[in-house]
Amino acid sequence: MPSLPSGPLKVPGPEGFRGDLLACSPDLLDLTWDQMRTLVVVHEEGTALAAARLLGREQSSVQKQLDILNRNFQSLTGELVVVKQGRGRDLLFTPTGLEVVDRIRSTFSDWLQGIANSRRRLGSSLTVGTTEFTLPFLARVWERVEPELMAREVELKVVHVRTRDFRQRLDSNQVDLLCGGLAAPVGDGPLAPEYDFLEWHREGLALLTNLSVRELPARRVGVERLRNLPLVIPSRGVIADFVERWYGTDFRSHLQVVAEIDDIYYGLALLRSEMTRGCMLCARSIGEAAVEGRLPGGEGFRLVEFADDFDPMLQLVSGVFARKGERDTYDASHPLNVLWEAFREEAASGQPIPL
């Protein structure tokens, strides 16, 4: 940000920051959170009109805030924050304006995260991340605790998290619990040691295919046969983890990948339309649901099993993840522990996974 207008050098007094704070310019003290938010939205949208639409305001209201910001920051620094460039053109942000936007983003991020942390610590809110296919499991578990937590006015937030992103969401405190899965060796052993993990289901993969029996007569496909099949594979995520561990990170050079997808429903649509003829790797339960017509656009497929010659033999292990040791810092009545125990009871019930 440009320095203040030149003048006699001011040496900080003995009170340091407190003295600076008490002597703070009214132009800075008049800056409001609403003005700061507006400035960031204008920067992202480009114009006052586009920002006004997003904020649900009149353009004149947004422009008035920009005029106030320009006047105040010109007094503070000698430079405007935004400059008009003519009808139909985006506003030009000055160096001062760009730095102010960066500082506002940082300030909002810190405050919002701090508020979320306080709400989490006090148990007034709970954020749970789920993939599309673990959401029904959360819904069934929620029935166990809803009366208690609703009576305590605990706010539940549910966010959609793709499997490939769940570790980042959990590690960055964006969610408190996460329902998801991982690729793990068959048998017992420590799973996700960097998290608290509660397992509820294990299953293998299968191939969902629109190839005819004549094109693919095998009922089971082994590691070598899979190399020669036209495959539809998720670009990232737990299914890709299986493939990487079997064929290496350069698996695309060893397999015939005819399509990479980000969403299983897109894969179903590709196969259903026969724009792609091939086999989609998926969890066995999802393949069964598609074959039985329990997934949209899933009719007309058949399921091909995997043989037992893959190394290592892997299973898709589904469960609930929490940050390591966080639950231990709360008492048993904290919503995080209440919901965790409900997951434990549901997992022990042995009921089938809902799809």
KOLLOMI-231317 format. One line per field, with one value per residue: residue in three letters; x, y, z of N, C-alpha, C in turn. Coordinates in pm, whole numbers, plus 32768, in hexadecimal, padded with zeros to 4 digits. Example, Ala and Ser with C-alpha at 12.3 -4.5 7.8 and 13.67 -1.06 7.14 Angstrom:
REM residues 2
residuo: ala	ser
n_c1: 8527	8505
n_c2: 7DC7	7F1F
n_c3: 830C	82C4
ca_c1: 84CE	8557
ca_c2: 7E3E	7F96
ca_c3: 830C	82CA
c_c1: 8528	850A
c_c2: 7EB6	8003
c_c3: 830C	8313
This chain:
REM residues 355
residuo: met	pro	ser	leu	pro	ser	gly	pro	leu	lys	val	pro	gly	pro	glu	gly	phe	arg	gly	asp	leu	leu	ala	cys	ser	pro	asp	leu	leu	asp	leu	thr	trp	asp	gln	met	arg	thr	leu	val	val	val	his	glu	glu	gly	thr	ala	leu	ala	ala	ala	arg	leu	leu	gly	arg	glu	gln	ser	ser	val	gln	lys	gln	leu	asp	ile	leu	asn	arg	asn	phe	gln	ser	leu	thr	gly	glu	leu	val	val	val	lys	gln	gly	arg	gly	arg	asp	leu	leu	phe	thr	pro	thr	gly	leu	glu	val	val	asp	arg	ile	arg	ser	thr	phe	ser	asp	trp	leu	gln	gly	ile	ala	asn	ser	arg	arg	arg	leu	gly	ser	ser	leu	thr	val	gly	thr	thr	glu	phe	thr	leu	pro	phe	leu	ala	arg	val	trp	glu	arg	val	glu	pro	glu	leu	met	ala	arg	glu	val	glu	leu	lys	val	val	his	val	arg	thr	arg	asp	phe	arg	gln	arg	leu	asp	ser	asn	gln	val	asp	leu	leu	cys	gly	gly	leu	ala	ala	pro	val	gly	asp	gly	pro	leu	ala	pro	glu	tyr	asp	phe	leu	glu	trp	his	arg	glu	gly	leu	ala	leu	leu	thr	asn	leu	ser	val	arg	glu	leu	pro	ala	arg	arg	val	gly	val	glu	arg	leu	arg	asn	leu	pro	leu	val	ile	pro	ser	arg	gly	val	ile	ala	asp	phe	val	glu	arg	trp	tyr	gly	thr	asp	phe	arg	ser	his	leu	gln	val	val	ala	glu	ile	asp	asp	ile	tyr	tyr	gly	leu	ala	leu	leu	arg	ser	glu	met	thr	arg	gly	cys	met	leu	cys	ala	arg	ser	ile	gly	glu	ala	ala	val	glu	gly	arg	leu	pro	gly	gly	glu	gly	phe	arg	leu	val	glu	phe	ala	asp	asp	phe	asp	pro	met	leu	gln	leu	val	ser	gly	val	phe	ala	arg	lys	gly	glu	arg	asp	thr	tyr	asp	ala	ser	his	pro	leu	asn	val	leu	trp	glu	ala	phe	arg	glu	glu	ala	ala	ser	gly	gln	pro	ile	pro	leu
n_c1: 8055	803A	810E	80C5	8083	81AA	8268	82C2	8382	82EA	8324	82E1	8222	8245	8171	8149	809F	7FA1	7F93	7F9C	7EAB	7DED	7E10	7DAC	7D3F	7C06	7BA3	7BF4	7B7E	7A74	7A4B	7988	7916	785C	7894	7991	795C	78C0	7980	7A2C	797D	7941	7A3E	7A55	797C	7994	78FA	7829	771C	7703	775D	7698	75B7	75FF	7610	7510	74B3	747A	751C	756E	7592	7672	772C	7737	77B5	78B1	7904	7921	79EE	7ABC	7ADF	7B2F	7C18	7CB8	7CE9	7D77	7E56	7E97	7E45	7D42	7C60	7BD3	7BA1	7AD6	7AAA	7A15	78DA	7853	7944	7A20	7A63	7B94	7C84	7D58	7EB8	7EAA	7D9C	7D9F	7E45	7DB0	7CCE	7D45	7D8F	7C95	7C1E	7CC4	7C91	7B79	7B7D	7C15	7B73	7A7D	7AD0	7B25	7A33	79A7	7A47	7A1C	7909	790D	79A5	7900	782B	7749	7720	7741	77F4	77DA	7873	7822	7833	777B	7712	7726	767A	756C	75A3	75F8	7505	7464	74E9	74CF	73C9	73CF	7436	73C0	72D9	734D	7427	73A7	72FF	73BC	73FE	74CA	757A	7579	7649	7663	7743	77A1	78A1	799F	7A43	7B53	7B97	7B77	7C31	7CB8	7BE5	7BA7	7C99	7CBB	7BFD	7B01	7A32	799D	796C	7990	7900	796D	7A4A	7B5E	7C72	7CDD	7DB2	7D44	7CCF	7D27	7DAC	7E57	7D9D	7D99	7E48	7E86	7D9E	7C76	7BBA	7A96	7A23	7926	78DE	7947	79B0	79E7	7A5F	79B7	7969	78A0	77ED	779A	77D2	7793	774F	77D3	789D	7925	7953	79A3	7966	79F7	7B06	7C60	7DA6	7E47	7D91	7CFB	7D99	7D68	7C6A	7B6F	7B60	7AA9	7AFA	7B08	7BA2	7C28	7C3E	7BB5	7B8F	7C45	7D26	7D31	7D74	7E6A	7F0A	7F0F	7F73	802B	808A	8090	7FBD	7F1B	7FB2	7FBF	7EC7	7D8D	7CF9	7BD2	7B2F	7B2D	7A9B	79E9	7910	782F	7734	7751	77F5	7741	768A	7728	7755	7650	75F0	7687	774A	783D	78D5	7912	79AA	795E	7A0C	79A5	791D	78A7	77A1	772D	7734	7684	7598	7573	754D	7461	73B5	7399	741D	7420	73FC	747D	742F	7443	754B	765D	770E	7861	7940	7A6C	7B9A	7C6F	7D7E	7E01	7EFD	7F59	7E4B	7D29	7C30	7B0B	7AE3	79F6	7998	7999	7A45	7B0D	7BC1	7CFD	7CF7	7C59	7B52	7B7F	7BB5	7AC6	799D	78C0	77C3	77D9	7778	7813	787A	778C	7714	77DA	77CC	76CF	76FD	77A4	76F3	763E	76E6	7720	762D	7607	7562	7511	75CC	7535	74C3
n_c2: 7F8A	80E4	81D2	82B5	8414	84E0	856C	85EB	84FC	840B	8396	826E	827D	8239	8197	80F9	8013	8039	814C	8199	8129	81BB	82AD	828D	82D3	8370	8334	8231	81B0	81C7	8104	7FF4	7E9E	7E53	7F00	7EA2	7D9B	7DD1	7E4A	7D74	7CCA	7D6B	7D70	7C65	7C47	7D15	7DFA	7F02	7EDB	7DC3	7D65	7DD0	7D3F	7C3F	7C6D	7CB2	7DBB	7F19	7FB1	80B6	80BC	8019	80AB	8195	8139	80FB	81FA	8272	81D2	820E	8320	831C	827A	8307	83E2	8365	82E6	836A	8303	8286	8168	80E3	8119	81A6	812B	8161	8136	7FF0	7F75	7EC4	7F2D	7FCF	7F62	8001	7FF4	8020	7FDA	7EC8	7E5D	7E98	7DF6	7CF7	7CFA	7D10	7C1D	7B6A	7BBF	7B8E	7A77	7A1F	7A78	79F4	78EA	78E7	7917	7833	7771	77B0	777E	766F	760E	7650	75B7	7608	75EF	7505	7472	739B	72DA	722E	7132	7100	7003	6FB6	7053	6FEF	6F41	6FEC	7074	6FAD	6F7D	7076	707B	6FFD	70B4	71A6	720F	724E	72FF	73C8	742C	74A5	756F	7554	759D	74F5	74C7	7452	73F1	73BF	72EB	7288	714D	7162	7250	7245	722D	7322	73CE	737E	73A0	74B4	7517	7543	7493	73D1	72C4	71B2	70F1	6FEC	6F32	6E47	6DA7	6C72	6B66	6A0F	6974	6991	6AB4	6BEC	6D0A	6E3D	6ECC	6FD0	704E	704C	6F33	6E8C	6D64	6CEB	6C4C	6B5F	6B10	6A85	6AE8	6B00	6AC6	6B8C	6B63	6BA4	6AFB	69E6	6888	67F3	68A4	68C2	67B5	6752	670A	6758	6833	684D	68D3	68E8	68CF	69B1	6A79	6A82	6AD8	6BC9	6CDF	6D9F	6E91	6F37	7078	70CB	7074	6F70	6E86	6EAA	6E95	6D81	6D22	6D9F	6D26	6C25	6C32	6CFE	6E5E	6EB8	6E3E	6E6B	6E3D	6D31	6CC8	6CB7	6DC6	6E51	6F1C	7020	707B	715F	7132	7038	7025	70A0	6FE8	6F0F	6F81	6F96	6E86	6E2E	6EC0	6E52	6EDB	6EA7	6D71	6C84	6C40	6CA0	6CE9	6CB0	6CC1	6B8D	6B82	6C65	6C27	6B4D	6BCF	6C6E	6BAD	6B3A	6C04	6CCF	6DB9	6EF0	6ED8	6DE5	6CEB	6BBD	6B6A	6A8C	69D2	6992	68C7	68F9	6840	677D	67BC	68A9	698A	6A60	69A8	6A59	6B0E	6BDD	6CA9	6D31	6E3F	6F14	703F	7101	721B	71CD	717B	7256	7230	71D6	72B6	731F	72FA	71DD	7234	72EB	7359	72EC	71FD	7181	7153	70B2	6FCC	6F79	6F2F	6E56	6DA3	6D78	6D00	6C15	6B98	6B01	6B2B	6B41	6C0B	6D34	6D93
n_c3: 8000	7FB3	805A	816B	8133	8107	8216	835B	840A	84D2	8610	86B9	87E1	8946	8981	88A8	87DF	8852	886E	875F	8713	87A6	8731	8639	84EB	84A2	83A5	8377	844F	8410	8355	82F8	8332	8277	81A0	8163	8112	8030	7F8A	7F4F	7EC5	7DE8	7D74	7D28	7C79	7BC4	7B72	7BF9	7BCE	7B9D	7C94	7D39	7CEB	7D46	7E57	7E8F	7E84	7E30	7D19	7D47	7E59	7E82	7DEE	7E84	7F6C	7EFE	7EB5	7FB0	801A	7F65	7F9A	80A9	80A7	7FFB	8097	8162	80E6	7FFF	7F10	7E3A	7E59	7D90	7C31	7B38	79E9	790F	785C	786A	789F	797E	7AD0	7B2A	7C04	7CE0	7D4C	7E64	7E8B	7E43	7F0A	7FEC	7FBD	7FD0	80DF	8157	810B	8198	829D	82BB	8294	8372	8449	8417	8427	852F	85B5	8569	85E5	86F2	870A	86D5	87AD	8884	8848	87B8	86AD	859E	849F	8396	82A4	817B	807D	7F4B	7F5A	8061	80E8	811A	81ED	82BA	82DA	8349	8439	84B0	8500	85F4	86A8	8681	8718	8816	87D7	8747	880C	88A6	8805	8749	8629	84FD	83ED	82A8	81B6	8063	8009	7F39	7F11	7ED4	7F4A	805A	812E	812E	816C	826F	82F9	82E8	838F	8325	8335	843F	846A	8388	828F	81D6	80F9	80D0	8026	808D	8105	80F4	8219	837A	841B	845E	8403	835C	841E	845F	84A1	8574	8546	84E9	8485	83A6	82CD	81D5	808A	7F42	7DF9	7CB9	7B5C	7A9B	797E	7823	775C	7688	76D0	7612	75C8	76B7	774F	7846	79A0	7A71	7AA2	7A87	7AEC	7A04	792F	7953	78EF	77E1	77B0	7751	7817	7906	79E4	7B1E	7B34	7C16	7D76	7E50	7DB3	7CE7	7D87	7DB8	7CB5	7C86	7D47	7CED	7BE5	7BDE	7BE9	7AE8	7A64	7989	78AA	78A5	7897	77E2	77DB	7793	77DC	78CD	79FB	7AD7	7B6C	7BCD	7B5D	7A6B	79F3	79E6	7935	784E	780F	77F9	771E	765D	75E1	763D	7641	7726	7868	79AD	7AD1	7C1B	7D6C	7DF0	7E5C	7DF0	7CE1	7CE3	7D2C	7C4B	7B7F	7BD9	7BAE	7C69	7C64	7BB9	7A5C	7A4A	79EB	7924	792C	797F	7A7B	7ABC	7B67	7C2E	7C1C	7CFE	7CE9	7D01	7D70	7E68	7F0B	7F28	7FE2	7FE6	80E9	81B2	8289	83AE	83DE	84BA	8541	85CA	871A	8761	87C0	88C0	8951	8997	8A64	8A9D	8A59	8992	884D	877A	87E3	8827	872C	86B9	875B	8713	860A	8641	86BD	85EC	852E	85B4	85AC	84CA	83EF	8292	81A6	8146	8000
ca_c1: 8000	808D	8125	807E	80C7	8228	8262	831F	8384	82B0	8360	8279	822B	825B	80FE	814E	8027	7F2B	7F93	7F72	7E1E	7D9E	7E1E	7D85	7CF3	7B76	7B8A	7C04	7B1D	79F0	7A43	792D	791F	7809	78E0	79FF	7923	7899	79F8	7A5C	791E	7957	7ABB	7A3D	7918	79C4	78AF	77CD	769B	770A	7767	7615	755F	7627	75F5	7483	74A6	7478	75A2	7590	75C1	76FC	7780	7749	781E	7931	7929	7951	7A70	7B1B	7AFA	7B78	7C9F	7D07	7D15	7DD7	7ECE	7EB1	7E1D	7CBF	7C66	7BA1	7B93	7A7F	7AEE	79B7	7864	7863	79C9	7A35	7AAB	7C24	7CB2	7DDF	7F0B	7E6E	7D22	7DC0	7E78	7D40	7C7E	7D8E	7D86	7C0B	7C0B	7D09	7C4A	7AFD	7B9E	7C3E	7B02	7A1B	7B07	7B22	79A9	7987	7A8E	79D8	788B	792E	79D2	788E	77C6	76CF	7711	7787	77F9	77F9	7887	7801	782C	76F1	76E2	7723	7613	74FE	75CF	75F0	7478	7430	7527	749B	734A	73E9	7460	737C	728A	73A4	7476	734C	72D3	742B	740F	7548	7569	75BE	7665	7690	7783	77C9	7933	79CD	7AA3	7BDB	7BAF	7B49	7C9D	7CD1	7B74	7BB1	7D14	7CAE	7B8F	7A87	79CC	79BE	796B	7987	78DA	79B1	7A87	7BEA	7C9F	7D2C	7DCB	7CE8	7CFD	7D2D	7E23	7E35	7D6A	7D9A	7E7A	7E8F	7D19	7C1C	7B6F	7A34	79FD	78A1	78BF	79B2	7985	7A45	7A33	7981	7961	781A	780B	7732	7802	7743	7794	782D	7913	796B	7911	79D4	791B	7A59	7B75	7CDA	7DFD	7E76	7D1F	7CCD	7DED	7D3C	7BDE	7B56	7B3B	7A7B	7B37	7B0C	7C25	7C67	7BE9	7BD6	7B98	7CC8	7D8B	7D3B	7DB9	7EF5	7F54	7F1E	7FBD	8087	8053	8084	7F63	7EE0	8005	7FB4	7E3B	7D44	7C98	7B87	7AED	7B43	7A22	79EB	7891	7801	76BE	7781	7820	76C8	7651	777D	773B	75C4	75E1	76E1	77B5	78B3	78C1	797E	7991	7979	7A31	7954	7903	784C	7718	76FB	771B	7609	7528	755F	7516	73D9	7363	7386	7462	73EB	7441	74D5	73FA	747E	75D7	767A	777E	78CC	798D	7AFE	7BDB	7CBB	7E0D	7E37	7F60	7F1C	7DBA	7CF7	7BA1	7ADD	7AB8	79AA	798A	7991	7AC7	7B13	7C4B	7D3A	7CF8	7C03	7ADE	7BA9	7BBA	7A3D	795C	786A	7748	77F3	7737	786E	787F	7705	7701	783A	7796	765E	773A	77D5	767F	7608	7743	7714	75A9	760E	7502	7554	75E7	74CB	74EA
ca_c2: 8000	815C	820B	8330	848A	84FE	85CD	85CC	8471	83F7	832B	8233	82A0	81C9	813F	80A1	7FF7	8074	81D9	81A2	8105	822A	831E	825E	8333	8354	82FA	81A1	817F	81C4	8091	7F8F	7E17	7E4F	7F3F	7E49	7D2C	7E07	7E60	7CF2	7C9A	7DBB	7D41	7BE3	7C51	7D72	7E77	7F1D	7E9F	7D33	7D50	7DF0	7CCA	7BD1	7C95	7CCE	7E49	7F73	7FDA	8136	80A0	7FE9	8119	81F0	8100	810C	8288	8289	8190	825E	839E	8301	8247	8372	8432	8318	82BB	83BB	82BC	8246	80D5	80B9	8184	8182	8128	8178	80E0	7F66	7F3F	7EA9	7F91	7FBA	7F67	803A	7FA4	8028	7F8B	7E39	7E34	7E9D	7D7E	7C86	7D00	7CF2	7B8C	7B2B	7BE1	7B42	79EB	7A09	7A89	7989	7870	78F3	7905	77A3	7727	77C7	7734	75E2	75F2	765C	7553	7644	75C7	748C	7469	7311	72CA	71AA	711E	70EC	6F7D	6FA3	70A9	6FA3	6F08	705A	7090	6F47	6F94	70F3	705E	6FD2	7122	7223	724D	7288	7371	7433	7468	74F8	75D5	7541	75B0	7493	74EB	73E0	7421	7358	72E2	721B	70F8	7191	72CB	7240	7245	73B2	740C	735E	73DC	7546	7538	7567	7437	7396	7235	7198	706A	6FD2	6EAF	6E3F	6D25	6C34	6AD8	69B0	6946	69F2	6B09	6C78	6D56	6ECE	6EE7	7060	707C	6FF1	6EF4	6E29	6D18	6CB0	6BF4	6B3B	6ACB	6A8B	6B2E	6AAF	6B0B	6BA0	6B67	6B9A	6A9D	696B	680E	67CC	68FC	68A6	673C	672C	6734	6792	6871	6855	6946	68F2	68E4	6A3A	6AD1	6A83	6B00	6C5B	6CFF	6E22	6E99	6FBD	70B7	70D0	703D	6EEE	6E21	6EC1	6E60	6CF2	6D0D	6DC9	6CC3	6BAB	6C45	6D6E	6EE4	6EC9	6DD2	6E8A	6E04	6C9E	6CA2	6CF8	6E21	6E92	6F93	7041	70C0	7198	7113	6FB4	7033	70BC	6F67	6EC6	6FBD	6F6F	6DFA	6E1F	6EF8	6E04	6F2E	6E5C	6CE2	6C5A	6C13	6D05	6CB7	6CEC	6C6C	6B22	6BA4	6CC8	6BDB	6AFF	6C2D	6C97	6B3B	6B24	6C78	6D27	6E36	6F2C	6EB7	6D74	6C6D	6B86	6B48	6A13	69E0	6930	68C4	68F8	67C5	6790	67BC	6931	6998	6A19	699B	6ACF	6B22	6C63	6CAF	6DAC	6E5C	6F9E	7076	717C	7242	7179	71A9	72C9	7209	71C4	7338	7342	7294	7181	7275	7344	7322	729C	7178	7146	7120	7045	6F54	6F4B	6EE5	6DD6	6D4C	6D53	6CA2	6B95	6B5E	6AA2	6B49	6B59	6C95	6D68	6DD7
ca_c3: 8000	7FB3	80DE	8187	80FC	8149	8281	83C7	8435	8556	865E	870E	886E	89A2	8987	8835	8790	8890	884A	86D3	870C	87DA	86D5	85B4	849D	8492	8321	8385	84B0	83D0	82FB	8330	82FA	81FF	8135	813D	80C5	7FAD	7F38	7F1F	7E60	7D70	7D37	7CEA	7C0F	7B5E	7B69	7C67	7BAB	7BB4	7D24	7D73	7CD2	7D9E	7EE1	7E9F	7EA0	7DBF	7CED	7D86	7EE1	7E76	7DBF	7EF5	7FC1	7EB9	7EBE	8039	8025	7F18	7FE1	8124	808E	7FC1	8109	81B0	809E	7F8A	7E95	7E38	7E55	7D0D	7BCE	7AC9	7968	78A3	7857	7840	78C0	7A0C	7B1E	7B38	7C8F	7CEE	7DA8	7EEA	7E8B	7E42	7F8D	8049	7FA6	800A	8171	817D	8100	8208	8318	82BF	82A5	83FC	84A2	8401	845D	85C0	85E2	8559	864D	8772	8707	86DF	8836	88DE	8822	8783	8621	8576	840E	836C	8215	8147	7FEE	7F23	7F7C	80F2	8120	8157	826C	831A	82F5	83A3	84BB	84E7	8541	867E	8700	865E	8784	887D	87A7	8723	888A	88D4	879D	8702	8599	84AB	8362	8257	813C	8004	7FFD	7EE3	7F57	7EBE	7F94	80E3	818E	8134	81B0	82FD	832F	82EC	83EB	82DE	8367	84C0	844F	82FA	8266	8158	80ED	80A7	7FF6	80F8	80EF	812F	829B	83E6	841D	8479	8391	836F	84A5	8478	84C7	85B9	84DA	8511	840E	83A7	825C	8178	8012	7ED4	7D80	7C4A	7ADC	7A65	78EF	77BD	76F7	7682	76FB	75A5	75CE	7735	7782	78CB	7A15	7ACC	7A5A	7AD7	7ADB	7979	78D7	7963	789C	7755	77A7	774B	78A1	7934	7A68	7B5A	7B24	7C9A	7DDE	7E89	7D4A	7CA9	7DE3	7D9B	7C36	7C97	7D98	7C9D	7B67	7BE9	7BD0	7A56	7A38	7907	7841	78AD	7887	7774	7817	7727	7814	7959	7A2B	7B5E	7BAC	7BA1	7B08	79E4	79BF	79C1	78BC	77DD	77EC	77D0	7699	7608	75AA	7666	7658	777D	78F1	7A12	7B54	7C84	7DDF	7DC8	7E82	7D90	7C67	7CF6	7D2A	7BC0	7B36	7C07	7B8C	7CDC	7C47	7B3C	79DF	7A5F	79B9	78AA	793F	79CB	7AD7	7AAE	7BE3	7C29	7C4C	7D7A	7CCD	7D08	7DDC	7ED9	7F0B	7F6D	7FF6	8001	8174	81CB	8316	83DC	8401	850A	855B	8631	87A5	877E	8810	894B	8994	89BC	8AB6	8A52	8A2E	8922	87D5	8729	881D	881E	86A4	86A6	879B	86C2	859B	8674	86D3	856A	84F1	85FB	8597	845C	8384	8211	8181	80EE	7F83
c_c1: 8058	809A	80D4	80C8	8142	8216	82C5	8312	834B	82F2	82F6	828E	8239	81E6	80F6	80C9	7FAC	7F21	7F67	7EDD	7DC6	7DA3	7DF1	7D2B	7C5F	7B55	7B99	7B9C	7A91	79E0	79EF	7944	78CE	7850	794F	79CC	78FE	7912	7A2C	7A00	792D	79D6	7AA5	79DF	793E	797E	7854	7745	769A	7712	76E0	75B4	757F	7604	7561	7467	7495	7507	75CD	75C5	7652	7759	779A	77B6	78A8	7961	7961	79DC	7ADB	7B43	7B52	7C07	7CF6	7D3C	7D83	7E5B	7EF3	7E87	7D91	7CD0	7C37	7B91	7B37	7ACB	7A90	7947	7885	78E9	79D4	7A7E	7B3E	7C48	7D42	7E34	7ED8	7DF2	7D3C	7DF2	7E09	7CE9	7CC2	7D82	7CF9	7BF1	7C4A	7CC0	7BCA	7B19	7BC2	7BC7	7A9C	7A4D	7B06	7A97	7981	79CA	7A4B	7955	78A2	7953	795D	781E	7746	76B9	7767	7781	7829	7806	7865	7816	7799	76BA	76EA	76B9	759E	7524	75C9	755E	743D	7469	74EB	7417	735D	73FF	7413	732C	72E2	73EB	741D	7318	733F	744C	7499	752E	75BB	75CF	769A	76CA	77AD	7860	7953	7A3C	7B31	7BFE	7B9D	7BB7	7CB8	7C61	7B7D	7C28	7D09	7C38	7B10	7A13	79FD	79C4	795F	7965	7917	79F0	7B18	7C07	7CFD	7D41	7D61	7D22	7D00	7DAE	7DFA	7E0B	7D6A	7DCD	7E84	7E09	7CDC	7BC2	7B15	7A02	796E	7888	793B	7975	79F2	7A0F	79F7	7982	78D0	782C	778E	775F	77AC	7795	77F4	78AC	7967	7929	7938	7976	7975	7ACF	7BEC	7D30	7E2C	7E03	7CEF	7D1C	7DB4	7CAA	7BD3	7B1A	7B0D	7AA5	7B2A	7B99	7C71	7C09	7C0D	7BE1	7C1D	7D39	7D9F	7D95	7E4D	7F46	7F65	7F7C	8020	8045	8045	8027	7F26	7F31	7FFE	7F26	7DFD	7CD4	7C52	7B3D	7B14	7AD0	7A3A	7970	785C	7787	76E4	77B3	77AA	768B	76A2	775E	76AD	75AF	762C	773C	783C	788A	7934	794F	79B7	799A	79DF	794C	7899	77BA	76DB	76DD	769B	758E	750A	751D	7483	737D	7349	73D4	742D	743F	7498	74A5	7447	7511	75E3	76FB	77E1	7925	7A23	7B32	7C32	7D52	7E4A	7E94	7F7D	7E85	7D82	7C5F	7B85	7AA2	7A75	799B	7984	7A1B	7AB4	7BA6	7C81	7D37	7C9A	7B8E	7B02	7BB0	7B30	7A03	78F9	77EC	775D	77B7	7792	7874	77F7	76EF	7760	7804	771D	7690	7768	7761	7645	7662	7736	768D	75A5	75A8	754C	7567	7578	7506	746C
c_c2: 807B	8195	828A	83A6	84AF	856C	85AA	853C	8466	8380	82F3	8259	8226	8169	80E2	8091	8039	8109	81EE	8188	8179	82A3	82FD	82C2	830E	8316	8262	8167	8175	814F	8024	7F07	7E0E	7E8F	7EE4	7DD4	7D5B	7E17	7DDD	7CBD	7CE8	7D8E	7CBD	7BED	7CB4	7DF9	7E86	7EDD	7E0A	7D15	7D69	7D7C	7C5A	7BEF	7CAF	7D5F	7E97	7F99	805B	8123	8072	805A	817D	81BC	810F	819D	82A8	824C	81DF	82DD	8384	82D2	82AD	83CE	83EA	8304	8315	8379	8283	81AE	80A0	8132	8153	8189	8140	8113	8054	7F28	7F2A	7F1C	7F6B	7FC9	7F9A	7FDD	7FA9	7FD1	7EF6	7E0A	7E36	7E1F	7D03	7C84	7CE3	7C5C	7B44	7B44	7B92	7AAD	79CB	7A12	7A17	7905	7873	78DF	7872	7750	7737	777A	769F	75BC	75F3	75FA	758E	7624	754D	7483	73DF	730E	723C	71A8	7105	7067	6F5E	6FFA	7059	6F66	6F73	7076	702B	6F58	7010	70DD	7039	7049	71A3	725E	7292	7306	73E5	7479	74C4	7567	75CE	754A	7547	74C9	746F	7417	73AB	735C	726D	71D0	712E	720A	72BD	7258	72DA	73F8	73F6	73A4	7473	7574	7565	750C	73FE	72FE	7223	7106	704F	6F48	6EB8	6DB2	6CE9	6BA0	6A81	697F	69B6	6A40	6B97	6CC1	6DEB	6EF3	6F7C	709E	701D	6FB7	6E87	6DE2	6CE7	6C4E	6BDA	6AF5	6AD8	6AE0	6ACB	6B06	6B12	6BB6	6B66	6B40	6A1F	68F6	67DE	6821	68E3	682E	6719	675E	6775	67C4	687E	68CB	6957	690D	6975	6A9B	6AE3	6AAC	6B99	6C88	6D8F	6E2E	6F28	6FF7	70BD	708F	6FAF	6E80	6E2F	6E8F	6DCA	6CDC	6D33	6D62	6C40	6BBE	6CBA	6DF3	6F01	6E61	6DED	6E52	6D6C	6C6D	6CEB	6D50	6E6E	6F0E	6FA3	7099	70FB	716F	708F	6FBF	7058	703C	6F11	6EFC	6F98	6EE1	6DE8	6E51	6EA9	6E5D	6EEF	6DCC	6CB2	6C33	6C82	6CC2	6CFE	6C8E	6C05	6B44	6C0A	6C84	6B8B	6B5A	6C59	6C27	6B24	6B9B	6CD6	6DAA	6E6D	6F05	6E3B	6CF1	6C3F	6B65	6ABE	6A27	696E	6939	68D2	6872	67E6	6792	6848	693C	6A2D	6A08	6A0A	6AC9	6BB6	6C63	6D35	6DC1	6EF1	6FCA	70F2	719E	71F7	71BE	721B	72A4	71FD	7247	7367	72D5	7244	71C4	72D5	7307	72CC	720E	7133	7109	70AB	6FC3	6F1F	6F00	6E5C	6D74	6D1D	6CED	6C18	6B4F	6AF7	6ABB	6B65	6BEC	6CC5	6DA9	6E13
c_c3: 8000	803F	80EF	814C	814E	81B0	82EB	83F3	84C2	859A	86BC	87A0	88C5	89A7	890E	87F0	87CE	886F	87BB	86C5	8739	877C	8648	856D	8497	840B	8324	83E4	8474	836F	833D	82ED	8279	8188	8104	80E9	8039	7F53	7EFF	7EB2	7DDE	7D28	7CEE	7C71	7BA2	7B5A	7BE2	7C4D	7BC7	7C49	7D66	7D61	7D31	7E2F	7EFB	7EC0	7E1F	7D9A	7D31	7E13	7EE0	7E4C	7E2F	7F52	7F81	7EC1	7F48	804C	7FDB	7F64	805C	810A	8045	8030	8157	8168	8029	7F08	7EA6	7E3F	7DCE	7CB2	7B5E	7A45	78F2	78A2	7823	7862	7956	7A4E	7B28	7BCC	7C92	7D44	7E37	7EF2	7E8F	7EC9	7FF6	803A	7FE2	80A1	81A2	8178	8176	828B	8326	82D8	8335	845C	8493	8439	84F5	85F9	85D9	85C4	86D5	8778	8714	876F	8898	88BB	87EC	86F0	8605	84DF	83E7	82D5	81EB	80B0	7FCB	7F55	8011	8135	815C	81DD	82D9	833E	8357	8430	84FF	852F	85D3	86DB	86E8	86D0	87ED	884C	877B	87A1	88C3	8870	875C	866D	854E	841E	831B	81D6	80E6	7FF3	7FA1	7F2B	7F4A	7F13	802A	814A	819E	8180	8247	833C	833E	8341	83A3	8306	83EC	84B8	83B9	82E1	81DE	8158	80C3	8076	805D	80DA	8131	81B3	8300	83E0	8436	83FA	83B7	83F9	84C5	84A0	852D	854D	8511	8493	8419	8335	8209	80FF	7FA8	7E61	7D1D	7BCD	7AB1	79CF	7898	774B	76FB	76B6	768F	75A9	764A	7777	7812	7939	7A7E	7A79	7AB7	7AAE	7A4B	7919	78DD	790B	7810	7744	779B	77D0	78B0	79C6	7A9E	7B52	7BA7	7CFE	7E01	7E1D	7D00	7D02	7DCD	7D21	7C42	7CE5	7D4E	7C27	7B6C	7BC6	7B3B	7A19	79AF	7894	7840	7894	7810	77B0	77A7	7757	78A6	7986	7AB5	7BAE	7B75	7B46	7A79	79A3	7995	7941	7841	77B0	77B8	7741	762F	75B6	75CB	767C	76AF	7806	7953	7A97	7BBE	7CFB	7DBA	7DE8	7E22	7D0B	7C70	7CEE	7C9A	7B70	7B59	7BEC	7BFF	7CCF	7BC4	7AC3	79E8	7A26	793C	78B5	797E	7A19	7AC1	7B29	7BC7	7C5D	7CC6	7D62	7CCC	7D81	7DF2	7EC4	7F63	7F7D	8007	808E	818C	8261	8331	840B	8458	851E	85D4	86BA	87C4	87D7	88A3	8998	89C0	8A15	8A61	8A1D	89B9	88A3	877E	875E	8819	8794	8688	86E3	874F	8647	85CA	8686	864E	8524	8531	85E2	8527	83ED	8302	81F7	8125	8071	7F44
